[in-house]
Amino acid sequence: MTDGAWVSLFSGGKDSSWALYRALERGHPLERLVTVHPDGDSYMYHVPATRLARLAAESIGIPLVEVEPADFEAEDVSDSGEQGDAELEPLEAALRELDDELDGGITGVTAGAVESEYQTTRIESMAERLEANVFAPLWQENPRDLADAMLDAGFEIQIIRVAAYGLDESWLGRTLDADALDELESLNDEYGVHILGEGGEFETLVTDGPHMDRRIELAYETEWDGSRGTLKIEDAWLA
């Protein structure tokens, strides 16, 4: 194995958590989790509940680096390509600092991309500039197989935001279990809802898993505007 450290691009959601878990299984020496906290909407990053990455990192036992960019102003964008490149800049700057800080520098990064060429090509280009490898174990895998693998491994996944036709308020706070996956497959057939929410149909938080020592407990209310909604998390703690 090449000398140097690995870092995990981590939001606390299921996809980045699965990439982290698989990297640990592979024996990659993960020394940092890196979370970007977008101010407002983002083309590149998971947005909701990223502050809970602190609790997840404590449970996982890997130090967390938090990146605090300015507002990406993603609501008023004329060129999505330029926007994605601009949003990557604060992350790359943080990784360059880590590359100088960590013994042997950064050898590799994990990424939770499933189908998004938009995100993946930018992460791969960034890693190439850093002379680092990319470990993306979800990339272009079958979505249902991935979801089943997460559940089989013992992941507890909670839906914290929904924004797609067919997903009503009852999905907020719901655990992503086998029954939910069956329903999502039906919604995929009827409305095109992606089983893993890859198109932004829903967002998740991993509250427990085999890589975590303690589960995350949540106290929340739901916010619903008639077509989309999110969990308003009022408190969170490690059980």
N, C-alpha and C positions, 0 to 999 in steps of 0.2 A: 504494500500500500504506500502511496506517495506520502512523504512527510508533509505536515501542515495540518491546519484545522479546517473543519467543515462548519458552515453556518446554515441555519434553516430559516428560509423566508416564511414567516409564521404569523397567521392572523388569529388563531384559535378556532377557526372553522374546520370542517371535516377534511377538506382536500389538503390543506397545508399540514394538518395534523397527521394525515395518513402518509404523506411524503416524509415527514419527520420520523414517524414510527418505523416505516420501511427502511429508512437510512440507519436507524439504530439497530434494526435487525441485521443489516448488512455489515455492521461493525464500523461504520464511518465515525470518526472522532468528532462528534458534534460538540462544539464549545460555546456557541452562542445561538440564541434565537433572535431574529430581527423582525420587529413589527413596525410597520408604517401606520401612523394615525392620520388618515386624510381629514382635512377640515372641509367638510362638504362632500359633494359627490366626487367620484374618481373613475377614470377609465381603466386604471391598472390594478387597483387594490380593492380588497374586501373592506367594506366601510363599517357595518354595524358592530358595536360591542368590542371593538379592538382593545379597549382599556382592560378587558378581562384577560388579555394575554398575560398580564402580570401574575394573576392567580394561577393560570395554566403553567407558566414557567416555574413558579414556586413548586407546584405539584410535580412537574416533570423533573425538576432539579437541574436545569440548565439556565445560566444567566441570560437575561433579556436585555437587548439593546432596543430602545424606542426612538423612532425617527419622527420628528415633529415638523412636517413641511408647512409652508404657508398654504392658504386656500388655493386649490388647483383651478378654481373657477371653471369647473367642468360643465356647468350648465349652459355656458355660452361659448361653444367651440365651433369653429369653422373648419378646422383641419384636425381630424382625430389622430392622424399619424404624428403630427407635431406635438399634440397634447400628450400622447403616450410617451414620447421621448422626453418631454419636459417633466412629466411626473416621475420618471425613472431617476432623474438627476439627484434628488436628495437621498434616495436609497443607495445609489452608486457612491456618493460622497461618504456615506456612513460606512459602507463596506471597505472603501479605501482606507479609512481610519482604522478599521478593524484589521485590515491586511498588514498595516504597520505595527499594530499592537500585539497581535497573536503570534506566538512562537512558530516560526516557519511560514507565517502568512496564511492566507486563505487558499486551501486546495480545492474546495468545492462548495456548492450551494445546493440546497434542496428547493424544489418548486412543486406546487400542487396543481399545475395546469392540467386540464383534461383534454380540451379541444380548441382552446383559444390560441390561434396562430398569432393574434395581435399581442398577447402577453408573452407567449413563449419565445417568439423571435427576439423580442426586446431583452428578455432575461438572458437568453443565450448570447446575444451580442455583448451585453454587459459582462457576463462571465468571461467571454473571450478577451475583453479588454483587461479584465482582472487576472487573466491567465489561470482561470479556475474551471473546474468541471461542473456540469449540471446533472443532478440526479432528479429525474421527473418520472416517478414510477406510475403515475396515473395517465401519462400521456397516451392518448388515442386507445385506451383500453375500453372494453365494453362497460357502459355505465352501470348496468344492473349487477354485473359481476363484481365491479369495484364496491358498490354499496353493500352487497352481500358479504364481501370479504371484510369490510369494516365492521359489520355487525358480528360476523363469526369471530373476529379478533377480540370482541368485547368492547367496542366503542359505544358510548352513549352519546347520541347526537340529538340536539334540540333545535328546532326551527325557530329562528328569532326574527325573521323578516320574510314577508311574501309580497310578490308583485307580479302576478300573472293571472289571466283569466282561468277560472277553474279552481283556484286556491282562495278559499274564503277565510274569514276570521278564525274559524275553528282550527286552522293549521298553525296559528301562532302559539308557540310554547309546546307544540306537539313533539313527541319523541319520534325520531325517524326509525321505525321498526319495520318488520317484514310486511305487516298489513299496510303501513303507509307507502312502502315501496310498490306493493301491488296496485294501490290506488294511483300512484304517480305513473305507473306504466299505462293504466287506463287513460289518465289525463294526457299522457304523451300521445296516445293513439288518437284521442278526440281533439285536443287543442295544441299539440306540439310541445307541451311542457317537458323540459329536459328532466330526466330522472334524478340527476345530481344538481339541478338548478344552475347549470353551466351558463345559461343565458340570462342570469340574474333573476330567475323566477322565484327563488327563495335563497335565504342565507342561513347558516347554521353556526352553532357553537358546540364543540365537543366538551361535555361535562365530565366524562370519565373515560378511561381506557387503560390498556395494559402498560402503557408508558407513563402513567400518572400514579403517584402515591396516594393522593386524596382526591375525591370528586369535588366538583364545583357545584354549590347549591345557589339557587337564585330566588329572589323575591321580586316580582314584577307585576305590572299591569299591561294590558294590551291597548295599543292605539290603532284605530281602524278608520279609514276615511271613505269606506264604501267600495273601494277596489283594491286597496293595498294597505299593508299595516306592518307594525313592528312591535317588539317587546320594549316597553319602557322599564328598564331594569333599575329597581330602587335599591337593591342591596345584593351583594354576592360574597360568598365566603367558602373556604375549604372545610369540608366535613371531616 
